[in-house]
Amino acid sequence: MHEPGSANVLNQDPPAYGSDSRSPDDYQNVQSYQLGVGPVTMKCPRCRKLITTSVAHKAGLAAWLACLGLTLMVCWPCYLIPFCLDDLLDVIHSCPACGVVIGTYPRL
């Protein structure tokens, strides 16, 4: 319950523009990079080093749908082939210096 004489946050004026106490160095410069099939040269958002991303492949929606399609078409001996084709696997980009996952390029 609201006590008389206490400050109500909703009725306070907002801080003046430019009165932020943080310096410009406290803000990260966020850049957008287009992740694709191959490695990308960029600045790591975690360690801030200039890197070329490491890429790894992981089964995603495209591989699972191809597996299901082969199984439903009675090609069950071939149902594992989509997991061996890089063109059907998602691409995971990570920083080789600090190991953080930067992003994923999904096939679907």
N, C-alpha and C positions, 0 to 999 in steps of 0.2 A: 504494500500500500504506500502511497505517496505521502511523505511527511511535509508539513509546512516548512518553508525555508530551505529545503534541499533543492539542489539544482536538477532540472529536468533536461536530459541530454537532447531531447527532441526540440526544445525551445532555444538551444544555444546556437549562436551564429557559427557558420562553418569557418575554418581557418582561411585567412587571406591567401590569395594566389601567390605562389612564390615563397610562402613562409615555411616550406618543408625544410627540416633540419638536415636531411640527407644530402650528401654531396653527389655530383654526377657520376663519380666512380662507383657508388653503391648500386647503380642500376646496370643490369646486364644489357649488352647490345645484342638483341635477338635478331638473327637473320634467318630467312627461310631458304632452305635448300631443297632441290628436287632430287629425291632419292629414287634410284632406278635399279636396273639389273646389276650394274657394275659398281665398283668402288667410287666414292665421291670425295674430292678434296674440300675440306671445310675446317672451321674452327670448332673444336669440341666444346659443347655447352657446359661440361663439367670441369675439365682440367684446363680449358682455354688454350690448348696447344693447336697448332696448325697440323692437321692429320689427313691421311687418306684412309677412309673407313675400311674396316675388315668386313667381308661379307660371308654369311653362312646361309645355308638353305634349310627350310623347315617345311614339312607338309602342311598345307593350308587347305582352303576350301576347294580350289581347283583340283588338287590331287585327290581329295576325298570324293568329289563328284565324278571324276574320271574313273575311279575305282568302283564306285557304285554303278556307273553306266556299263562298265565291262562285266560286272557281276550280273546285272539284269539282262544283258544280251547273251547270257550263257557262255561268256568267254572267261569263266572263272579261273582257268589256269593262268590267265594273263592279268588278273586283277591287281597284282603288286607292281606291275610295270610303271604306273603313274608316279610311284614313290621313288623311282630311279631316274626320272627325267627332270632336269633342272628347270626346264621351261614350264613345268606345272607346280613347282615349289615356290613358296614365298621367300623373299630375300630379306635377311635381317642384317642391318648395318650397325656396327659397333666401333667404339674407339679402341685402337690397338694400344694406346698408352695407359688409359685408366680402366678400360673394359666396360664402360657404360654402354647400354644399348641405346642408340640414337634414334632409330626408327625402323619400320618394316615396310617393304614394298610388297603389297599383296598382289597375287596374280588375278584375283577376282574381286 
